[in-house]
Amino acid sequence: MNNLLDSLTQWSGEVAGLAWGVPSIVLLVGTGLYLTIRLRLIQLRGFKHAFQLISGRYDKSTDPGEVTHFQALSTALSATVGTGNIAGVATAIALGGPGAVFWMWVTALVGMASKFTSCTLAVKYRHVHSDGSISGGPMYTLANALNMKWLGVLFAVFALIASFGIGNMVQANSVVGGLGYIIPAASEYKLIIGVVMAVMVGLVIIGGIKRIAKVASRIVPFMAILYCGAALLILVLNIEKIPDALFTIFNLALNPYAAGGGAIGAAIQYGVARGVFSNEAGLGSAPMAHAAARTSEPVREGLVAMLGPFIDTIVICSMTALVIVIMGTWGDARPADLNGAALSAHAFEMALGTFGAWVVGFGLIFFAFSTILAWSYYGDRSAEFLFGERAVLPYRIIYIVLVVVGAYIPLNLVWNFADIANILMAVPNLISLVLLGGLAKKLADDYFSRTDL
């Protein structure tokens, strides 16, 4: 059995490496850059207004939709603010060096334009059922705006597969890794941990988007305060080291003489891959949550959605990265047996003692749990698009079972599986963004011309 898993891990790693080669990086970052220019820096123009929107100032109970702007953002953030912020950042630094963090930032900044576009279009082309429930996302945009249902079907298939990887098994696996670091005996109870998580997930997702959004809007603020508070404390206690840490990140990202050999290439590859894993900009997953927002203005939800990559990567991922770099737990100083979440826990423990490691452990539990919840919705919307409403319950049952599987199988195999699924679902979505970028600009220009900001 171990030999089979080793072979699968090696094979999937090779495939993931090819999938995240230069063409994929150019496609993801290039699309975001194109939309940034086409939309005239929407990230800056709409930044302040986006925060006004999530305050509830523009909410109307009579608008079509199932959840508020804040709940939609919380649901999408609960999918993105996950183990990518703890395990993903640590893995990027371990494999690509601190320079990978810079490329995570680049992915997030241009990704804000990608997410604005995809979520604006998702609201415009969503399907409102007779009972008021919503189905939306890139598959509906492709089918209804571009008459490319076949491409929408491909996206839904890849999203369905990705939900089992990025949204499910990766999260469960990272929880076991983090708990195993702070409680060594936990590694011997992977099956039990997986079963407990599966039961808790099942109790929530059976209620659909309204229950998921309600739980997410409570978990996300709590876990953000808990984790970010500890990270900020470490940064304040080591404030004199921050300039050197930032210099290290920029130097190893852009200076080939400092990085050496193919280090910059590795930094770009792992930075972009883990950046997309963390904030999901360009994948097309978040539009499925934002499509359910209660609004008659698609652009409003697009503006709310673009805050996701900023909060997730520019703020939270940066905190994790700076802690790791400041504490020196990378490169030759990184313990050979530590990777992913355990590496982040080690850095926090060095700074705050046992308390720091426990913060990471508990952060992982909440981050992963909320991510699993949100991705279950993405998967069941994809299943519903492909097979109809009758497929939703069987999908949820399979999804719950795979939580247990994810907690048990090796970390590298899970990460490789997630990386492959990510890029496969990104391609159809990015095609729609390029083809409909002009429409997104027209919608944005019309909205801003009518809105007193």
C-alpha angles and dihedrals in degrees: 000000000000091000090053092050091047091052092048091049092051094045095046090047091056092048092047090050091054092044091054095046127124096289093057093046092049090048095051100040093034093054091049091048092048091052092045089058095039092051093044098242096314087177090070101030095053101031098100094041091052090062090048088055096054090049087073094244092128099035117126120188090208094061118103115261142077106247139032124258089257093049092048091051091046091052092048091044091049086059094047102034093069140104088319087076092053109020097025095054092046091049091049091052093044093052103028104025126237089303088075088071091065090056090049087057092049090050090052097046096051089034090065088069091047092051093046090053098044095047095044089053092044091059093044094051101033122127117239111204123216091258092054096255118135136230117184146138140108092311090063092043091052093046100041104031101034102023088234101131091154089061090046088054090052091051092049092049092050092044090051090053092043091053088064091051115031094024102038124014096034090053095047091045094051092050090058090048094051094044090046089058096052095032108030092192090061090077088067092057101053093132094052092047089050093050093049091050092047092053092050092048091050092053091058108035093054086074094059128218096332094058092039091051092047093052093042093052088059100040099045098059092043096050092043091054093045098048100033091046091058092044092049090050090055092048093049091049089051099033093135089062096054097085091053091047091052091047090052091052095049095040095052091044098051110017111080091188092057095040097042131203115000093339094115090052090051090047092053094045097048094035093055094040094049091039091057090043089053103044100019091216108165095014095096097228101113094056088069090063096039091050087070093060118125102244142111092208113077092193092060092061090044089057092047090048095053090064087069098077090042095053094038103044110013092046113022101028090047090056092053092046094049092049091052094046094044092049089049096232095144138082115013090348092062113104105249094229095051125089138143117002093357090060091053090048089051092053092049091047091053089055103038105016121229090340090064093053091048091051089056091046094051091040089056092052094053095037093050095043093053092045092052089051095051095045091052087064092049090051096047091049088053091047090049091051092050103039108010132250092308090070096059099080095046089048092053091050092052090045092054092049092051090058086070092046092050092053090057110042126079120284099232093052091053093048092049091050090051094049092052093048092047097059093043092058093041096062099066090043094050090050089057092048093053093046094045100038090105092054091050089053091050091050092047094048091049093049095048091047089057098041124083103220 
